[in-house]
């Protein structure tokens, strides 16, 4: 896989949110793999992030749905994810 693919699972996010997330992920070193943002039916106030790449350990976490309401909040949520990603992948 030669690019980062961002997929939405049971959630529709504005393009500016996806763009902000992609920029933050790339700046943090996540340039390859699949990154999912999805709804959690049992916790409607939360969404999940899941990143995976063949041969690597998947990394996931949950964040508040509110963090997907503005590009700056989405960037902050991705920064939190990157902290976990760096612990697992590196």
C-alpha positions in Angstrom: 0.0 0.0 0.0 1.6 3.3 -1.1 -0.8 5.8 0.4 -2.9 6.5 3.4 -6.6 5.7 2.8 -9.2 7.2 5.1 -12.5 5.3 5.3 -15.7 6.2 7.0 -17.8 3.5 8.7 -21.4 4.4 9.3 -20.5 8.1 9.7 -20.4 11.0 7.2 -17.8 13.6 7.9 -17.4 16.9 6.0 -14.4 17.0 3.6 -12.7 19.7 5.7 -12.6 17.3 8.7 -11.2 14.5 6.6 -8.6 16.9 5.1 -7.5 18.1 8.6 -7.2 14.5 9.8 -5.2 13.5 6.8 -2.8 16.4 7.2 -2.3 15.7 10.9 -1.8 11.9 10.3 0.8 12.7 7.6 2.6 15.2 9.8 2.7 12.6 12.6 4.3 10.0 10.3 1.2 8.0 9.3 1.5 8.0 5.5 0.5 4.5 4.6 -2.2 2.0 5.6 -5.9 2.3 6.1 -7.4 4.6 8.7 -11.0 4.1 9.7 -13.3 6.6 11.4 -16.5 4.9 12.5 -19.7 5.1 14.5 -20.1 3.0 17.7 -23.7 2.0 17.9 -23.7 1.2 21.7 -22.0 4.5 22.4 -23.5 7.1 20.0 -21.5 9.9 21.6 -18.3 8.2 20.6 -16.5 7.3 17.3 -13.6 5.0 16.8 -10.3 5.4 15.0 -8.6 2.2 13.6 -5.4 2.2 11.7 -3.8 -0.9 10.1 -1.2 -1.9 7.6 -0.3 -5.5 6.6 2.4 -6.8 8.9 1.8 -4.2 11.5 -0.2 -4.3 14.8 -3.5 -2.5 14.3 -4.0 0.6 16.5 -7.4 1.8 17.7 -8.9 4.2 20.1 -12.2 5.9 20.8 -12.9 9.7 20.8 -15.9 11.8 21.4 -18.1 12.4 18.4 -17.9 16.1 19.3 -14.3 16.0 18.3 -15.4 15.5 14.7 -17.4 18.7 14.7 -14.6 21.1 13.8 -11.3 20.6 11.9 -9.2 21.9 14.9 -11.0 19.4 17.2 -10.4 16.6 14.7 -6.7 17.5 14.6 -6.5 17.3 18.4 -8.2 13.9 18.4 -5.7 12.7 15.8 -2.8 14.0 17.9 -4.1 11.9 20.8 -4.3 8.9 18.4 -0.7 9.5 17.2 0.5 9.3 20.8 -0.9 5.8 21.0 0.2 4.9 17.4 3.8 5.8 18.2 3.8 3.6 21.3 2.5 0.6 19.4 4.2 0.9 16.0 7.6 2.2 17.1 
